[in-house]
Amino acid sequence: MRHEGLGVIGAGSMAEAILEGILAEKVVLPEDVYITNRSNEERLKFFKEKYGLKTTRDYREITSNCKYLLISVKPKDVAELLAAIKELVTSEHVILSVAAGITTEFIEASLGKEIPVIRIMPNTSCRVKESATGIAIGRYADEQAVDFAKRIFASIGKVVIVEEEMIDVVTGLSGSGPAYVYLMMEAMISAGVKLGLSRSLAEELTYQTVYGAAKMALSTGEAPQQLIRQITTPGGTTMAGLAALENADITGAFMNAVESATKRSREMTDEYCKKP
């Protein structure tokens, strides 16, 4: 078994986002990465041609060559996958799972052995090395396994370690969070176009505004409410805009979005983590 070999099971957009980031940072080398999926040959061909990865349909080949196994399949498919690799993995392997709602306990029980499992919730900003990633550690994961997971995901953004009971909240907040921001951005762009700006100019201004606001919050460490006060004057334009947002209960809408996504993550645990 290759000491640092990484086997990726699942070849969707999240797997690509993760791989694009970690390969660019040379945390793992293309020749040390195997990837497979259920049936999409074109997708495997894409990974082989674009990234130089090894592709296979043989789980035995992956488990023989890779210590680390990244599960990036749909949550509903995890139980079937674990049954397929159960006899091929050992306690020397490390399972890294980015499948929403799937607990470390379920993976451990399904494989029927004391195997290190780490549950990970990144977001798609890992493609540009700016993911906000939460990590929950299974009962058998040792320091070496945790260090590898942290090194992989720290190379593509910020990593925080949380208790597993909080990983659903991480999913609802930062895992799904980019979509909330993109929706806000699209609304701002559409408003600019409606009021006379060209689409390209409205996009440029919106993207820079969101980027600058995030950078300001990170750089100063000041709370959002404090930053709001700094740019809001009585009777001014910002106050007029904020009043419209408050009338629409935009704060409540965003809180509901995070809560709904968190709730769905917990529901997925109930749906897909039935005892083996």
CORRACOR-V570627 format. One record per run of one state. SS is the DSSP state (2 for helix, 1 for strand, 0 for the rest). FROM is the first residue (numbers start at 1). LEN is the number of residues. Records with the same first field share a line. If there is no record, write none. Layout:
SS: FROM-LEN ; FROM-LEN
This chain:
0: 1-5 ; 10-3 ; 25-5 ; 37-4 ; 52-2 ; 56-3 ; 66-2 ; 72-3 ; 86-8 ; 98-6 ; 112-4 ; 122-2 ; 129-2 ; 138-5 ; 155-2 ; 162-2 ; 176-1 ; 195-4 ; 221-3 ; 231-6 ; 248-2 ; 273-4
1: 6-4 ; 33-4 ; 54-2 ; 68-4 ; 94-4 ; 116-6 ; 131-7 ; 157-5
2: 13-12 ; 30-3 ; 41-11 ; 59-7 ; 75-11 ; 104-8 ; 124-5 ; 143-12 ; 164-12 ; 177-18 ; 199-22 ; 224-7 ; 237-11 ; 250-23
